[in-house]
Amino acid sequence: MRLRLFCLALAGLPLLAQIDGTVINATTGMPQAGVEVSLIHPGENGMQTLATATSGADGGFKIAKDLPSPPALLRATFQGVEYNQVVPPGTPSTGIKLSVYDATNKTSPALSQQHLSIIEPGSDGIRISETFLLGNTGTTTFLDPVKGSAQFYLPKAAQGNTRVTINAPNGMPITRAPEKTSQADVFKVGYPIKPGQTEFDVAYVLPPGSKFTAKKLGSGTDIMVSAESVKLSGADLKEDGVKQLGQDGPRARVYEVLAKAGGSYEVSVEGTGALQAAQDAGPSEEDEDGGSPKPKAGQARIYERLPWVLGLAFGILALGGTLLYRRSAASL
């Protein structure tokens, strides 16, 4: 009788929820042991770790927790790199596959970089929004804390209070402080470049009347974009200057940087005006003050305009692709 009552009591208890799955090393294609897997949930005090488990010899992991309310994510930490996977509402909590990659500090042809600069001068200063798009088509994560996974130039007026906003594959935006390198005015960020595309955004304001100075640190394409009312010019359009590629109606001018890899360039800025996406309607906070950007640090407004700007810039660049091909062929 007592045993029957005991069994009935157990049957009435709720079963402990469980999240389980397998960690796969996408570099080798095999299950990966020894990976720390954490259940993460954002709260009032930021991201909170609800539970943690370690994958076994077969790559399997089990977390004795219910999935929290959205958004929830699983974070796998392997070889010093964090891989996030968002768990959408309604997703089964069992049989989850998490992918990690081997990390390396060796560069490869799988790595690429494109650089976009948006220049918006106003009476109070010149707002600069720079985006570095780092692509990785390989099956390893590039991580070089010594030399920096990404390097970029910062004019002296922007040094000291500028931060880098990073958007990695399947991740949430994070900020990092740029670190100095042995090269003058060149800074680095030792953030891993995972397979896919990682975006580094840098925003700062230069004093009114300044020239925009930069350095071409990669072999990829460097593009500059300004409002139609703003004209950029540099070095008589020679190899260390810029060339206007085209213009998108009344909205924007697009320029290609002609500097070679490792070369510096300086651009004169004439006129004032802010760039607006095609879908923007009505005056923004800056427009209400006469189109002058406020000289203060903050996140780049490029986030909301990036798809449009990139489509514009690289669409025009594609139309002028024969020019790039001829120049590269002539150098062979």
Residue pairs with C-beta under 8 A, 6 or more apart in sequence:
16 64
17 64
17 65
17 66
17 67
17 93
18 62
18 63
18 64
18 65
18 93
18 94
19 39
19 62
19 63
19 65
19 67
19 74
19 93
19 94
19 96
20 60
20 61
20 62
20 63
20 93
20 94
20 95
20 96
21 37
21 60
21 61
21 74
21 94
21 95
21 96
21 97
21 98
22 31
22 55
22 58
22 59
22 60
22 61
22 95
22 96
22 97
22 98
23 31
23 32
23 35
23 37
23 55
23 59
23 60
23 61
23 76
23 78
23 98
23 99
23 100
24 30
24 31
24 32
24 59
24 97
24 98
24 99
24 100
25 31
25 32
25 78
25 99
25 100
25 101
25 102
26 99
26 100
26 101
26 139
26 195
27 101
27 102
27 139
27 140
28 102
30 59
31 55
31 57
31 58
31 59
31 60
32 55
32 59
32 78
32 100
33 55
33 56
33 57
33 58
33 59
34 54
34 55
35 54
35 55
35 59
35 61
35 76
35 77
35 78
35 98
35 100
36 52
36 53
36 54
36 76
36 77
36 78
37 52
37 53
37 54
37 55
37 61
37 63
37 74
37 75
37 76
37 77
37 98
38 49
38 50
38 51
38 52
38 74
38 75
38 77
39 49
39 50
39 51
39 52
39 63
39 65
39 67
39 68
39 72
39 74
40 47
40 48
40 49
40 50
40 72
40 73
40 74
40 75
40 84
41 47
41 48
41 50
41 68
41 69
41 71
41 72
41 73
42 48
42 71
50 65
50 68
51 63
51 64
51 65
52 63
53 61
53 62
53 63
54 61
55 61
61 98
66 93
67 87
67 91
67 93
70 87
70 88
70 89
71 86
72 86
72 87
73 84
73 85
73 86
73 87
74 84
74 85
74 87
74 96
74 98
75 82
75 83
75 84
75 85
76 82
76 83
76 85
76 98
76 99
76 100
77 83
78 100
78 101
78 103
79 100
79 102
79 103
79 141
80 103
80 143
81 100
81 101
81 103
81 141
81 143
81 192
81 194
83 98
83 99
83 100
83 101
83 170
83 194
84 170
84 171
84 172
85 96
85 98
85 99
85 170
86 170
87 93
87 96
101 139
101 140
101 141
101 194
101 195
102 140
102 141
103 140
103 141
103 142
103 143
103 192
104 140
104 141
104 142
104 143
105 142
105 143
105 144
105 146
105 147
106 142
107 142
108 138
108 140
108 142
110 136
110 137
110 138
110 140
111 134
111 135
111 136
111 138
111 142
111 193
112 134
112 135
112 136
112 137
112 220
113 132
113 133
113 134
113 135
113 150
113 218
113 219
113 220
114 132
114 133
114 135
114 220
114 221
114 222
114 223
114 314
115 130
115 131
115 132
115 133
115 216
115 218
115 220
115 221
115 222
115 223
115 257
116 130
116 131
116 132
116 133
116 222
116 223
116 224
116 225
116 309
116 310
116 313
117 128
117 129
117 130
117 131
117 212
117 214
117 222
117 223
117 224
117 225
118 128
118 129
118 130
118 131
118 224
118 225
118 226
118 275
118 302
118 305
118 309
119 126
119 127
119 128
119 212
119 224
119 225
119 226
119 230
119 232
119 267
119 269
120 126
120 127
120 128
120 129
120 226
120 227
120 230
120 273
120 274
120 275
120 293
121 127
121 208
121 230
121 269
121 271
121 272
121 273
121 293
122 208
122 272
122 274
122 286
122 290
122 291
122 292
122 293
123 208
123 272
123 290
123 292
124 208
124 292
124 293
124 294
124 295
125 205
125 206
125 207
125 208
125 293
125 294
125 295
126 205
126 206
126 207
126 208
126 210
126 212
126 269
126 293
127 203
127 205
127 274
127 293
127 295
128 158
128 202
128 203
128 204
128 205
128 206
128 212
129 201
129 202
129 203
129 300
129 301
129 302
130 152
130 201
130 202
130 203
130 300
131 199
131 200
131 201
131 202
131 300
131 302
131 306
132 150
132 152
132 199
132 200
132 201
132 202
133 197
133 198
133 199
133 310
134 149
134 150
134 193
134 197
134 198
134 199
134 200
135 196
135 197
136 142
136 193
136 194
136 195
136 196
136 197
136 198
137 195
138 195
139 195
140 195
141 192
141 193
141 194
141 195
142 149
142 192
142 193
143 149
143 190
143 192
143 193
144 190
145 190
146 190
147 181
147 188
148 179
148 181
148 187
148 188
148 189
148 190
149 188
149 189
149 190
149 191
149 192
149 193
150 188
150 189
150 191
150 193
150 200
151 181
151 186
151 187
151 188
151 217
152 178
152 186
152 187
152 188
152 200
152 202
152 217
153 185
153 186
153 187
153 213
153 214
153 215
153 217
153 264
154 162
154 178
154 185
154 186
154 187
154 202
154 204
155 185
155 204
155 206
155 210
155 212
155 213
155 214
156 185
157 204
157 206
157 207
157 210
158 204
158 205
158 206
159 185
159 187
161 297
162 178
162 202
162 203
162 204
162 297
163 175
163 176
163 177
163 178
163 297
164 175
164 176
164 177
164 178
164 189
164 200
164 201
164 202
165 173
165 174
165 175
165 200
165 201
165 202
165 203
165 299
165 300
166 173
166 174
166 175
166 176
166 189
166 191
166 198
166 199
166 200
166 201
167 173
167 198
167 199
167 201
168 174
168 191
168 192
168 194
168 196
168 198
168 199
169 194
169 195
169 196
169 197
169 198
170 196
176 189
176 191
178 187
178 188
178 189
178 202
179 187
179 188
179 189
179 190
180 187
180 188
181 187
181 188
185 215
186 215
186 217
189 200
191 198
191 200
199 306
201 299
201 300
201 302
201 303
202 300
203 297
203 298
203 299
203 300
203 301
203 302
204 297
205 293
205 294
205 295
205 296
205 297
206 212
207 295
210 269
211 266
211 267
211 268
211 269
212 224
212 232
212 266
212 267
212 269
213 264
213 265
213 266
213 267
214 222
214 257
214 264
214 265
214 267
215 259
215 262
215 263
215 264
215 265
216 222
216 257
216 259
216 260
216 261
216 262
216 263
216 264
216 265
217 261
217 262
218 261
219 261
221 256
221 314
221 317
221 324
222 256
222 257
222 259
223 245
223 254
223 255
223 256
223 257
223 313
223 314
223 317
224 232
224 242
224 254
224 255
224 256
224 257
224 267
225 252
225 253
225 254
225 255
225 275
225 309
225 312
225 313
226 232
226 252
226 253
226 255
226 269
226 273
226 275
227 251
227 252
227 253
227 271
227 273
227 274
227 275
227 276
228 247
228 249
228 250
228 251
228 252
228 253
228 273
229 271
229 272
229 273
230 253
230 269
230 270
230 271
230 272
230 273
231 253
231 269
231 270
231 271
232 242
232 244
232 253
232 255
232 267
232 268
232 269
232 270
233 241
233 242
233 267
233 268
233 270
234 240
234 241
234 242
234 265
234 266
234 267
234 268
235 241
235 265
235 266
237 243
237 258
238 258
239 258
239 259
239 260
239 263
240 258
240 259
240 263
240 264
240 265
241 258
241 259
241 265
241 267
242 255
242 256
242 257
242 258
242 265
242 267
243 255
243 256
243 258
244 253
244 254
244 255
245 254
245 255
245 256
245 316
245 317
245 319
245 320
246 253
246 254
246 316
246 319
246 320
247 253
247 254
248 254
248 312
248 316
251 275
251 276
251 278
252 275
252 309
252 312
254 312
254 313
254 316
254 317
256 317
256 320
257 265
258 265
259 265
272 291
272 292
273 291
274 284
274 286
274 287
274 291
274 293
275 305
275 309
276 284
276 305
277 304
277 305
277 308
277 309
278 308
279 308
285 294
286 292
286 293
286 294
302 309
317 324
